[in-house]
Amino acid sequence: MAARSARDANHTLGALLFRRGEPLALESEWVALVRAAAAGEQTALVALYDRASKIVFTLAFRITRDRHTAEEVTLDVFHEVWERAGDYDPANGTVLGWMANIARSRAIDRVRFDRRKKRLPDGEPALDRPADFEHERHALMSGLDTLRAPEREVLEAIFVRGLTHVEAAAALGQPLGTVKTRIRTALAKLKDALEGDER
């Protein structure tokens, strides 16, 4: 059991980004996986899914407010990642930011589709304006980029590893108050990024 816990800890986003406080050039690992996926290596897509699927699902669920829909959106996102891996350009942002942007776009598209479908029986189909995702993309990526490494570690512990606040504090060797503060700060930054276009 202890061996499994250690293995799981070594595969978290926090552990990948920082180990014993030393920064690692791990964005290059994410990029390498995308490049491998673009070359048709299915194991690379599986690795990307293992690393990011819970984050993608969380973003999708936040927008759709429906677990089943969020699960479908998550699968759609990784299908798109597989098809568009060759288009990814590191100059435009991190791999995680790229996938989060796809997730947000797909989730918004799904919500709009479902709303139109509900209105069709009334004979009043909705004509949505073309979405301007460029501002949203920059806002989201900006929000992700503003997260400090300790904030990413805490979010990883809570939302990806599924730890409680107390468990996260113990796992990260941080005071409980510090963990809670970092969660609030990180979520506030992401909320500003995700909702900035609505204000």
C-alpha positions in Angstrom: 0.0 0.0 0.0 2.8 2.3 0.9 4.6 1.5 -2.4 1.4 2.4 -4.3 1.1 5.7 -2.4 4.7 6.6 -3.2 4.2 5.6 -6.9 1.0 7.7 -7.1 2.7 10.7 -5.5 5.5 10.5 -8.0 3.0 10.8 -10.9 1.1 13.9 -9.7 1.4 17.2 -11.5 2.9 18.7 -8.4 5.6 16.0 -8.1 6.3 16.3 -11.8 6.7 20.1 -11.7 8.7 20.2 -8.4 10.6 17.5 -6.6 12.1 18.3 -3.2 11.7 21.9 -4.0 13.9 21.8 -7.1 12.3 22.9 -10.4 12.4 20.5 -13.3 12.1 21.3 -17.0 9.0 19.2 -17.2 7.1 21.3 -19.7 9.4 19.6 -22.1 8.0 16.3 -21.1 4.4 17.4 -21.8 5.6 18.8 -25.2 7.3 15.5 -25.9 4.1 13.6 -25.3 2.2 15.9 -27.6 4.9 15.4 -30.3 4.7 11.6 -29.8 0.9 11.7 -30.1 1.2 13.7 -33.3 3.5 10.9 -34.6 0.7 8.4 -33.9 1.9 6.9 -30.6 -1.2 5.9 -28.7 0.7 5.4 -25.5 1.5 9.1 -25.5 -2.1 10.0 -25.7 -2.8 7.6 -22.8 -0.1 9.3 -20.8 -1.6 12.8 -21.5 -5.0 11.4 -20.4 -3.6 10.0 -17.2 -1.9 13.4 -16.4 -4.7 15.8 -17.4 -8.1 14.1 -17.6 -9.2 15.0 -14.1 -8.3 18.7 -14.7 -10.1 18.6 -18.1 -13.2 17.0 -16.5 -13.2 19.6 -13.6 -13.2 22.4 -16.1 -15.9 20.8 -18.2 -18.1 20.0 -15.2 -17.7 23.6 -14.0 -19.2 24.9 -17.2 -21.8 22.2 -18.0 -22.9 21.5 -14.4 -23.6 17.9 -15.5 -21.3 14.9 -14.7 -22.4 12.8 -17.7 -22.0 15.7 -20.1 -18.6 16.6 -18.6 -17.5 13.0 -19.1 -18.5 13.2 -22.8 -16.8 16.5 -23.2 -13.6 15.1 -21.6 -13.5 12.3 -24.2 -14.2 14.8 -27.0 -11.3 16.9 -25.7 -8.8 14.1 -25.9 -10.1 13.0 -29.2 -9.4 16.5 -30.4 -5.9 16.5 -28.8 -5.2 13.3 -30.7 -6.3 14.8 -34.0 -4.7 18.2 -33.4 -1.5 17.2 -31.7 0.5 18.2 -34.7 -0.9 21.8 -34.5 0.3 22.4 -31.0 2.9 25.2 -30.8 4.7 25.7 -27.5 5.1 29.4 -28.3 1.4 29.9 -27.7 1.4 28.5 -24.2 1.8 25.4 -22.1 0.3 22.0 -23.1 -2.0 22.1 -20.1 -3.2 25.5 -21.0 -3.8 24.3 -24.6 -5.9 21.4 -23.4 -7.8 23.5 -20.9 -8.7 25.9 -23.7 -10.0 23.1 -25.8 -12.0 21.8 -22.9 -13.5 25.2 -22.3 -14.4 25.7 -25.9 -15.9 22.2 -26.2 -17.9 22.6 -23.0 -19.3 26.0 -24.1 -20.2 24.5 -27.5 -22.0 21.6 -25.7 -24.0 23.9 -23.4 -25.1 26.1 -26.4 -26.0 23.0 -28.4 -28.1 21.6 -25.6 -29.9 25.0 -25.1 -30.7 25.2 -28.8 -32.0 21.7 -28.8 -34.3 22.4 -25.9 -35.7 25.4 -27.7 -36.3 23.7 -31.1 -39.7 22.1 -30.1 -41.0 25.6 -29.5 -40.1 26.6 -33.0 -37.7 29.2 -31.8 -34.2 28.0 -32.6 -31.5 30.2 -31.1 -29.0 31.9 -33.4 -25.9 32.4 -31.2 -23.4 34.9 -32.2 -20.0 33.5 -33.3 -18.0 32.9 -30.2 -14.9 35.0 -29.8 -12.7 32.4 -28.0 -9.5 34.4 -28.5 -10.1 36.6 -25.5 -11.1 33.5 -23.5 -8.0 31.6 -24.5 -5.7 34.4 -23.5 -7.6 34.9 -20.2 -7.4 31.2 -19.3 -3.8 30.7 -20.2 -2.9 33.9 -18.3 -4.7 32.5 -15.3 -2.8 29.2 -15.5 0.5 31.0 -16.0 0.0 33.2 -12.9 -0.3 30.2 -10.6 2.8 29.8 -8.6 4.3 26.3 -8.2 3.1 25.8 -4.6 -0.5 26.8 -5.8 -0.3 24.2 -8.5 0.8 21.6 -6.1 -2.1 22.3 -3.8 -4.7 22.2 -6.6 -3.1 19.0 -7.8 -3.4 17.4 -4.4 -7.0 18.5 -3.9 -8.6 18.1 -7.4 -6.4 15.4 -9.0 -5.3 13.2 -6.2 -8.6 13.8 -4.4 -7.0 14.5 -1.0 -8.8 16.4 1.8 -7.3 19.7 3.0 -5.8 17.9 6.0 -4.4 15.1 3.8 -3.0 17.6 1.4 -1.2 19.5 4.2 0.3 16.3 5.4 1.3 15.1 2.0 2.9 18.4 1.1 4.5 19.0 4.5 2.7 22.4 4.8 0.6 23.9 7.6 -3.2 23.5 7.0 -3.7 27.2 7.0 -1.1 27.6 4.3 -2.8 25.0 2.2 -6.2 26.6 2.5 -4.8 30.0 1.7 -3.1 28.7 -1.4 -6.3 27.0 -2.6 -8.3 30.1 -2.2 -5.7 32.2 -4.0 -5.3 29.7 -6.9 -9.0 29.3 -7.4 -9.5 33.0 -7.4 -6.9 33.4 -10.1 -8.5 30.7 -12.2 -12.0 32.1 -11.6 -10.8 35.5 -12.8 -9.4 33.9 -15.9 -12.4 31.8 -16.7 -15.0 34.5 -16.0 -13.2 37.6 -17.0 -14.9 37.7 -20.3 -18.3 37.7 -18.6 -17.6 40.8 -16.5 
